[in-house]
């Protein structure tokens, strides 16, 4: 496993991922008007898996570039990168505020730090890196505001919070595993992970919510978009970033998502911008700059 290589392309890819996933919340809100949460997750992953399988097979269907191995790891990553966290979030968000769910996703970056330190070559934890990530996390909390840790009063709220944090843990662990895989084809990995996720989510949706509903044309088009852009295409970019720049760098996306979500909510839906936006943006960007100082210096020092 080679040392992480952070390039201009790496920065561009995480910017695209932040924008894509930040705008996904609005699209999901539209989709939920015509379909239940688990079937939304199943439809989204299922369509993405089908699309990626076609593309992968047209490219020769390669996966491991050396010898076929680590299939147990692939199954674990497939479960942890989409199926399990999607289901945990769908269930947990019934009992917690959206603010807490947002903070949980931002916590992925903090969870990745100690894991990468021990498990990924070239990702050793430093004081500067830790301080930068903590400042970025504080920026997300400031952006979300009072509802970050508000209580809903629901009886199952503690378990809902554990479910959201469990989803964040899934994303963190799966990023480490993707980085530690042997030489692989990125399209192949992205496809297999989605297939594994679909195989797990579809039966779970049927058990929890019954047979799939017949969505309207509008809902079907939204599901197709969710499958193509924030699931299939974004999953390819995610694998490329983790394999090249490492899981710690990839986790910076989790700080961007709330920012883009707020900006797009104001731009598209006319939602008011929170007064804490400027402070939050300064904290998040400062955290990124501090934690990635070396990469930024190499990027602009060429």
ABEGO torsion letter per residue (X at the ends): XBBBBBBAAAAAAAAAAAAAAAAAAAAAAAAAAABBAAAAAAAAAAAAAAAAAAAAAAAGGBBBABBBBGAAAAAAAAAAAAAAAAAAAAAAAAABBAAAAAAAAAAAAAAAAAAAAAABBGABBBAAAAAAAAAAAAAAAAAAEAAAABBAGBAAAAAAAAAAAAAAAAAAAAAAAAAABBBBBAAAAAAAAAAAAAAAAAAAAAAAAEBBBBBBAAAAAAAAAAAAAAAAAAAAAAAAAAAAAEAAAAAAAAAAAAAAAAAAAAAAAGBBBBAAAAAAAAAAAAAAAAAAAAAAAAAAAX
